[in-house]
Amino acid sequence: MNKYRIATWNLDHASNSSRSVALQIEQILLINPDIIVLTETCEDVDLSIHGYCGAKTHKNSYGKYYSAIWSKMSIETVFPTYDNITAVCTKLRTDSGCIIIYGTIITYADDKGIDGKSKRWEEHNKAIEIQGKEWNSFIEAHPDCVFLVAGDFNQTRDGSKQTYGTKHGRDLLSIQLNKNNLVCLTEDNFGELGKLTPDPKTGCGWFRNNIDHICISKNDFELISADAWNHFTNDGIYMSDHNGVFVDIVLHPQNK
């Protein structure tokens, strides 16, 4: 059985003064993913010394890496993307065949755009359309491969009220997922399921609603489980402002 663990985590501009890279790496190694997409990461989060191969986007204006893919499997190819700061795409070879990994950030609510005039959520909605078309181009160019997209989608998808994102944005993403024959594996309310715990610093029993997601080609896998981890340690030390998520899946042998 070709079982793999896929994870994604936004590290909240890793290596800033309020986040410990050592704790972030310790948490990643505890989860022990076969593939992990990291967003808002940096070169200090170096998993190569732990047996991973990596591919990264260009640095953003803060000198960080927006996205990185780390894999225990060899990376055969790194593809150019529409935005070499936001999105990174690689081709990996597994025992079940090839898999294309697209790691990304779908931009946040208050991104003002290049001209600084965009309205709230406008750039987010544009990015969904642009990235959906790019996903399709990779899928069509590599029909023999499983396609997987993961990262910070900046929207909740668990049906909760008054959480991050808009109905319109969620609908737009659902359309792109359906067009590309993709299914999102991380739409659960992980807090309600007991997979996340309340933030100890808020004192109000609040736990995060997940906005980081993992999506994969339908019919190419069997889902074993979807899970999450807190953005803070057991001692209440913040590692990020995002929880992480991971899925355990079995990839079907590819005879496309």
C-alpha positions as MATLAB code, in Angstrom:
seq = 'MNKYRIATWNLDHASNSSRSVALQIEQILLINPDIIVLTETCEDVDLSIHGYCGAKTHKNSYGKYYSAIWSKMSIETVFPTYDNITAVCTKLRTDSGCIIIYGTIITYADDKGIDGKSKRWEEHNKAIEIQGKEWNSFIEAHPDCVFLVAGDFNQTRDGSKQTYGTKHGRDLLSIQLNKNNLVCLTEDNFGELGKLTPDPKTGCGWFRNNIDHICISKNDFELISADAWNHFTNDGIYMSDHNGVFVDIVLHPQNK';
ca = [
       0.000    0.000    0.000;
       1.542    3.286   -1.170;
       0.656    5.514    1.772;
       1.805    9.130    1.972;
       1.450   11.949    4.478;
       0.958   15.398    2.918;
       1.028   18.558    5.075;
       0.896   22.319    4.764;
       1.634   25.135    7.223;
       1.931   28.924    7.100;
       4.867   29.923    9.323;
       3.856   33.577    9.787;
       6.995   35.132    8.282;
       9.305   32.552    9.784;
      12.337   33.759   11.763;
      10.653   36.950   12.901;
      11.438   37.883   16.487;
       8.269   36.336   17.925;
       8.529   32.900   16.291;
      11.071   30.150   16.975;
      12.347   28.409   13.861;
      13.638   25.589   16.081;
      10.115   24.959   17.408;
       8.661   25.117   13.903;
      11.130   22.549   12.605;
      10.593   20.359   15.674;
       6.854   20.384   15.003;
       7.315   19.512   11.326;
       9.568   16.586   12.201;
       7.019   15.417   14.772;
       4.334   15.327   12.061;
       6.878   13.605    9.778;
       5.286   14.356    6.396;
       6.440   12.802    3.148;
       5.621   16.118    1.456;
       5.030   19.493    3.110;
       4.131   22.840    1.558;
       5.326   25.731    3.735;
       4.130   29.283    3.197;
       5.601   32.500    4.620;
       8.720   30.476    5.298;
      12.388   31.405    4.971;
      15.790   29.879    4.310;
      16.345   29.307    8.036;
      13.672   26.598    7.864;
      16.018   24.187    6.104;
      14.674   20.644    5.955;
      17.452   19.390    3.671;
      19.501   18.438    6.726;
      16.616   16.160    7.700;
      16.524   14.240    4.419;
      14.141   16.415    2.394;
      14.542   17.820   -1.112;
      13.298   21.390   -1.518;
      12.023   23.867   -4.083;
      11.330   27.496   -3.199;
       9.843   30.635   -4.691;
      11.802   33.867   -4.987;
      12.043   36.027   -1.883;
       9.377   38.625   -1.267;
      10.010   42.258   -0.354;
      10.620   41.269    3.285;
      13.392   38.897    2.243;
      11.340   35.802    3.097;
      10.221   32.908    0.944;
       6.495   32.941    0.332;
       6.225   29.250   -0.517;
       8.367   26.121   -0.440;
       7.825   22.447   -1.188;
       9.822   19.886    0.789;
       9.704   16.216   -0.167;
      11.254   12.942    0.931;
      10.982   11.883   -2.716;
      13.307   13.259   -5.379;
      12.144   16.371   -7.197;
      12.313   15.672  -10.924;
      11.311   19.103  -12.204;
      10.632   22.604  -10.899;
       8.186   24.439  -13.162;
       7.835   28.190  -13.651;
       4.543   29.633  -12.359;
       2.544   32.779  -13.066;
       3.937   34.346   -9.875;
       7.389   33.208   -8.792;
       6.945   34.759   -5.330;
       3.567   33.258   -4.486;
       3.491   29.857   -6.180;
       5.964   26.999   -6.649;
       5.310   23.829   -8.643;
       7.264   20.576   -8.799;
       7.022   17.099  -10.281;
       7.836   14.178   -7.974;
       8.146   10.464   -8.608;
       6.424    8.111   -6.155;
       6.047    4.339   -6.091;
       2.573    4.885   -7.570;
       3.773    7.136  -10.379;
       4.264   10.878  -10.770;
       2.617   13.642   -8.810;
       2.575   17.374   -9.500;
       2.679   19.498   -6.317;
       1.540   23.123   -6.532;
       2.307   25.095   -3.370;
       0.757   28.515   -3.030;
      -0.768   31.426   -1.178;
      -4.136   32.670   -2.453;
      -3.746   36.232   -1.340;
      -5.257   37.804    1.776;
      -8.336   40.006    2.139;
      -6.646   43.416    2.176;
      -4.182   42.969   -0.672;
      -4.486   46.310   -2.488;
      -2.975   45.091   -5.758;
      -0.197   46.601   -7.831;
      -1.846   50.013   -8.065;
      -2.901   50.063   -4.399;
      -6.566   50.567   -5.314;
      -8.089   47.097   -5.103;
     -11.074   46.630   -2.820;
     -11.164   44.103    0.030;
     -11.109   40.524   -1.340;
     -10.763   41.730   -4.940;
      -7.194   40.435   -5.374;
      -8.092   37.207   -3.568;
     -10.891   36.535   -6.040;
      -8.637   37.389   -8.996;
      -5.956   35.012   -7.702;
      -8.433   32.126   -7.509;
      -9.301   32.590  -11.192;
      -5.668   32.948  -12.273;
      -4.421   30.004  -10.246;
      -7.318   27.791  -11.311;
      -6.355   28.348  -14.951;
      -2.732   27.553  -14.154;
      -3.733   24.355  -12.333;
      -5.596   23.346  -15.473;
      -2.541   23.987  -17.647;
      -0.416   21.663  -15.503;
      -3.125   19.007  -15.411;
      -3.527   19.047  -19.193;
       0.240   19.024  -19.771;
       0.749   16.043  -17.439;
      -2.279   13.754  -17.817;
      -0.304   10.816  -16.415;
       0.258   12.557  -13.058;
      -1.807   13.075   -9.932;
      -2.220   16.813   -9.270;
      -2.128   18.238   -5.743;
      -2.420   21.870   -4.651;
      -1.762   22.965   -1.069;
      -1.026   26.082    0.920;
      -2.614   29.120    2.514;
      -5.952   29.634    0.744;
      -7.046   32.495    3.038;
     -10.573   31.146    3.395;
     -12.399   28.822    5.743;
     -14.390   26.054    4.081;
     -16.018   24.305    7.060;
     -19.424   25.997    6.912;
     -18.896   28.056   10.061;
     -20.395   31.529   10.257;
     -18.380   34.723   10.728;
     -15.038   33.172    9.837;
     -12.406   34.294    7.336;
     -13.371   34.671    3.698;
     -16.542   35.397    1.750;
     -19.244   33.201    0.272;
     -18.359   34.549   -3.154;
     -14.691   33.632   -2.713;
     -15.571   30.148   -1.512;
     -17.904   29.691   -4.449;
     -15.198   30.829   -6.866;
     -12.740   28.335   -5.418;
     -15.335   25.539   -5.526;
     -15.865   26.277   -9.223;
     -12.134   26.027   -9.928;
     -11.813   22.821   -7.926;
     -14.705   21.274   -9.851;
     -13.347   22.443  -13.217;
     -10.022   20.805  -12.430;
     -11.513   17.617  -10.973;
     -10.026   18.368   -7.554;
     -11.382   17.679   -4.084;
     -10.431   19.604   -0.939;
      -9.493   17.226    1.913;
      -9.244   19.805    4.704;
     -12.718   21.362    4.930;
     -13.474   19.883    8.372;
     -14.029   22.036   11.429;
     -10.978   20.617   13.183;
     -11.766   22.393   16.448;
     -15.223   20.859   16.720;
     -13.697   17.468   15.942;
     -11.221   17.845   18.816;
      -8.191   18.005   16.537;
      -7.393   21.603   17.556;
      -7.587   23.011   21.064;
      -8.556   26.502   22.274;
      -5.896   29.166   22.170;
      -4.681   29.434   25.801;
      -3.903   33.142   25.452;
      -7.398   34.268   24.485;
      -9.087   32.789   27.562;
     -12.412   32.473   25.728;
     -12.366   28.899   24.467;
     -11.594   30.040   20.911;
      -9.887   27.720   18.462;
      -8.843   28.476   14.903;
     -10.940   27.715   11.854;
      -8.621   26.288    9.270;
      -7.691   28.383    6.192;
      -4.785   26.231    4.950;
      -5.858   23.481    2.591;
      -4.822   20.396    0.653;
      -6.645   19.461   -2.564;
      -6.002   16.527   -4.898;
      -7.224   14.916   -8.111;
     -10.441   12.973   -7.581;
     -10.362    9.195   -8.067;
      -6.557    9.001   -7.746;
      -6.374    8.340   -4.020;
      -7.984    6.893   -0.929;
      -8.222    9.196    2.097;
      -7.186    7.514    5.338;
      -7.469   10.556    7.603;
      -7.314   14.357    7.736;
      -5.872   16.027   10.827;
      -4.474   19.290   12.166;
      -2.077   20.669   14.758;
      -2.173   23.811   16.868;
      -0.276   27.001   16.119;
       1.100   26.904   19.659;
       3.049   24.365   21.718;
       1.708   22.422   24.691;
       3.262   25.161   26.839;
       1.293   27.858   25.002;
       4.236   29.237   23.007;
       3.141   30.543   19.597;
       4.886   28.892   16.641;
       2.765   30.692   14.023;
      -0.577   32.432   13.627;
      -1.854   29.484   11.551;
      -2.553   25.916   12.536;
      -1.109   23.233   10.273;
      -2.981   20.441    8.495;
      -2.040   17.064    7.110;
      -3.677   14.146    5.347;
      -2.744   10.497    5.104;
      -3.624    9.105    1.697;
      -3.037    6.061   -0.461;
      -2.262    6.928   -4.081;
      -3.718    4.597   -6.647;
      -1.297    3.192   -9.231;
      -1.526    5.482  -12.231;
      -2.601    3.901  -15.495;
      -3.915    7.024  -17.147;
];
